[in-house]
Amino acid sequence: MAMVNYWQRGEALDYTNSGSAKIEAGTVIVFGTKIGVAGCDILPGEIGSLHVEGVFEFPLAASTAVTAGAAVYWDATNSVITTTSTNNILAGYAVKAAASGDATVLVKINA
């Protein structure tokens, strides 16, 4: 029988900055088919926290309305949340509605 050992709670994960620039706290990081939000500044080669659960306020794509509970996607090219799935990463779902013209939307990530 295989042994499984508890590692960590999983709301935030250890994340190594493999790039050459500092990752600033609050930066959205795409890893595989998921997103995370840097919980602190992470210097190149260093390990920091990456939030992968929770509700975060994201910038919302212009002229986009979102209903509460709707699936939303991270548009990494424009650094905004959108309702368009094509070429974007599933971010989670909208916690409350946002009207067209709103600048931000609350998102439960990776849900």
N, C-alpha and C positions, 0 to 999 in steps of 0.2 A: 504494500500500500504506500502511495506517495505521501510524503509529509509536506504540509503547507504551513509556513510560519508567518505570523502577523508582522507587517512591516511598518505601516503608519495609517492614520485615519483616512487620508485621501482627499480631504478638502483642499489641501495645498500640497504640491509635490516639490521635491528638490529638482531644480532645473539648472543645468550647466550652460552658461553663455559660451557657445563655441565660435561666436563671431569676433570681430576685431573692435567693435564699438560697445560702449556701455548701453545696457538695456535699462531704460528708466522705469521706475515704479509706475504702474498703470498702463504699461504697454501691452497690447494684445499680441500674444505669441500663438502662431499656428503650429501644431505638431500633429502630423498625420491627418486624421479626419476630425480632430478636436481643436478647441482653442483654450487658452489659459490667459490669465492676467497677471503680469509680474507684480508681486507683492512688495518688492523693494527694488532699489537700483541693483543691477547685477553687472559687475565689471567683467571684461573679457577673461575667460578661463576660470571664472569663479562660479560658485553654486549659490543660488538664491531661491526664494519661494515663488511658486507659480500656482495661483489660485485656479482650481478647475471645477469648483462648485460655488454657488452663491448667486446673489442678485447684484448686478452691476449696471450703472448708468452708462450707456454707449451713445456716441453721436449717431444720428439717424439720417439716412439718405434724404436729400431734398425731395419734396413733393411726395413723400411716402407716408401713407396712413397704415397703422397697425392695430389690429384688434387684440384684446386681451386673450392670451392663450395661443395666439398664432405662432407658428414656427417662423423663426427669423434666422438670417444668415449673415456671416461676416464677409464683407467685400474688402479683401486685403489690399486691392489696388487703390481704393478710395478711402480706406480706413473708416468705414461706416457700416451700420446695420441696415439690411435691406430685406425685402420679402422675396427677392429673386434668388432662386436656388442655383440656377445655371452659373457655373464657374465660381461659386462661392462655397464657404464652409458652414455647415449647420452650426449655429451659435447656441441655440436653445429655443426658448419661447418668451414672448412678451408677457410681462407680469401684469401690466395694465395697458390700456389703449393709448395710442399716440396719434394725434391728428396730423394730417398733411400740413407741413409748415412748422411742426414741432422740431426743435433742434436735437432732442434726445429721446431715448426710450429705455425703460427698465427691462433687463433681460435676465432670466434664470439660465445660467450658462450650462451647456452640456447635458441638458435634460431632454 
